[in-house]
Amino acid sequence: MMLTMEWKKRKRTGFILTFLFGAILAGCVPILNMAFRSQLYTGMDGSPLQILLEGNWQMVGLINVSLIVVGAGILYNTEYIHNAIQKMQSLPLKEGNIFFSKFLIISMACLGVLVIEAAALVFSSAYWFSGDSSAFTMEWLKNIGYFFILSLPAVALALMIASFFRNMWIAFGINVIGIFLAITPLSNQSMIIASFPFKLPFQILDTPAVAAADTFIWIALTETILLLLIQRAAVNIRRIFV
């Protein structure tokens, strides 16, 4: 019920159009890259999917994280307009459930974005790599699941920051600082920074990193659970003192 209500509130916010436009933009990255520099990539050794991911995923991942930050701001901005969230506190509704519903909505939107990006990579693989169909196999399904799991901590953190500030631009600024921290060169060498929620979506399944892929999965799941618990505790504390 709560999820349905939260979804209905998104109709007039531009949330869906934002993610759709972002997904199309991200999908254009590998296609345009291959259109102008196909000779650079087709001469490389390895599976087409891995070559495409290594050549394009840093930019695509940046778009994905930016969409998460913008989406979190949109979802909570509607709650603070005209003190809507304070009015809901007088109703038999748990604020923690509202947060979790928003978390599910952005997570589903991220999955939809990944599917559109997958279609772009499949097209690039089939068109520029002599009709190679490896991108249709379990290899790509594993990558979708990997990217989705690693995006969950970023969703939880961006939403939590957005929920703490009435001014959407303050939350947006803090989240952008987090994104800049994630894309620094140091983040590729430090396990601590590599585990930062906004950095995790940049990891590629079969590309060597500071930790193994299964380690990043466990880190992502642990961080997601911890952030959700922190948010629930923060809501309870705020109800006591506000």
N, C-alpha and C positions, 0 to 999 in steps of 0.2 A: 504493500500500500504506500509506504513512504517513498519507495523507489519510483513508483508510478507518479506520485505527486511531484517529486523533484523533476522528473522527466518532462512533465507538462509545463513546469515553470520555465523550461529552456526554450520554449517556442518563440518567444519574442526577444531573446537576448543575442541572437546571432551566433550562438555557440556551435550549432551544427554547421553553419556556413563557414565559420572560422576553421573548423577541423577539416571540412571538405576542401576548402581552398588550400590549406596547408598541405593536405595529403597530395593534391594534384601538383602543387609546387615541388614537393619532395620527390614525387614520381617523375617529374621532368628532369631532375638532376642527372640520373644515370643515362637517360635517353639523350639529353643534350651533350653530355660528356662523351658518350660514344659517337654521336653524330659528328663531333668536331675532332675527336682524338681516337678514333676506333683503331687505327694502326698501332698505337701505343699499347693497347690492351690485348688485342687479338694475337699479338706475338708473344704474350707471356705464357708460362707454363702453369698448369693448375686447372681446376674446374672453373667454368665460366662464372658460376655464382660467387665463388670465392674471390675471383679477380674483380668482379663488379662491386662486391662489398668492400674490399680493401681500397678500391679507387673512389668510392662514392659515399660510404657510410658515415664518415665524419661530418660531412655537410648535411646528409639526411638526418643523422642523429641530432644535430644542432637544431634543425627545424622541428623535430619531434619534441625535444625538451622545451623549446620555445612555445610550442602549441600547448603543452601541459601547463606552463606558467600562465599563459594568456587564458586558457580555459579555467584554471583555478580562480583567477581574478574575476572573470565573468560570472562564475557561479556564486561567489560570495558577495560580489558587488550588489547583486539583486537582493540579497538578504539584508544588507545594511541601508539600502535606500528606504527612506521614510520609516526607519526603525523597525523594519519587518521582523528581524530576528528577535528583538525584545518583545514584540507582540506574540510571537510564537512561543516564547517562554511561559506565557500565561496559559497556554493550551496544554492538554495532556500529551505532549510530544517530547521525546528525548532529543536534545541537541546532538548527542553523540550519534544517534541514528540518522540525523540529517547529514552530518559529516560523512558517515559511511555510505549513504546513498549517493552523495556527490562523488565520493571516491569510486564507486562502481560505475557511475556515468562516464567519468573521464577515462577510466580503465577500458570500458567498452569502446569509447571513441578512439582511444589509442590502438586498440585491436583493429578497428575499421581502417585506420590510417595505415597500419602495417600491411593489411590486405591489399590496399591500393598500391602501396610501394612495392609489394611482391609482384603485382601484375606488371608494373613498369620494369622490374628486373627480369621477369620471365620474358617479356617482349624483347628486351635488350639482348638477353641470352639467345633467344631463338633467331633474332634478326641478324646479329653481328657475329655469332659464333657458329655459323653454318648449320643452323637449325638444331643445335644441341638441346636435348630435352632434359638434361640433368637437373635444371632448375625446377622441374615439375615433380621431382622425386621427394623422398623423405628428408633429403638434405635441406630443402627450403622450409619444410614444415618444422624441423628442429630449430632452424634459425628464427622463425616467427615466434615459436614458444619461448626461445631464449631472449629475444628482444622484448617480448611482452613481460616476462617475469622481471627483467632488469629495469623496466620502466616503472614498475609499481612503487618503489621507494621514492622516486621523483614525484609521482602523483601525490603520495601521502604527504611529503614534505612541502610541496608547493601549496597544497590545500590547507595544511596546518598554518603556514605563514599567512595565507590569505584570510584565514578565519580569525587571526589575532589582531588584525588592523581594519578599522572602519574605512580608512582611506585606501582605495585600491592601488593608488600609485606608490604608496609606501611599500606595500606588500610586493608590488611588481618590481620595484627597485631592489629590494632585498633578494628576490628570486633571480633577478638578472645578475647581481653580484655573484650568486651561487653558480650561475651558468659560466661566467667568466673564470671563476675558480676552477671549474671542471675542464675548461679547454686550454689551461696553461700547459706548457711543455712539461712542467714538473709532475703533472698528473699522470703522465705515462711512465714515470719511474717510481713513484711512491705508492705503496699498497694502501696507505691510509687515504690518500686523495683519490686513488682509483676506486675505493669503496664508497666515496661520497655519492649520495643518491643522484645528483645531477650528472655525475660522471659515468655511472653504470650503463645508461643507454647507449654509450658510445662504443662499448665493448663488442667485439665480433667473435662468434662461436669458435671458429677454428684458427684464429689468428693468435700467435704467441703474445702473452701479456705478463704482467707481474704475478698473476695467479692463474690457476686452471679454471676452465669454464664452470665446472661443478662447484668450485669454491665461490665464484661470483654468484651462482644461483642461490647457494645457502646464505650468503651475505645479503642478497637482495630480499629473500623471504624473511630473514631475521630482522632486517631494518624496517621492512614494511609492518611487521607485527609490532615492533617496538614503537614506531611512529604512531600507529593507530592507538596503542595503549596510552602513549603520552598525551595524545589529543583527548582521549576519553577522560584521563585524570585532570587535564587542564580545564575541561568543561565543568567537571564536578567542583573543582576549586573555585572557578569563576562564579558558579551559582551560589557558593557560600559567601563570598566577599563582595559580590556586585548586587 
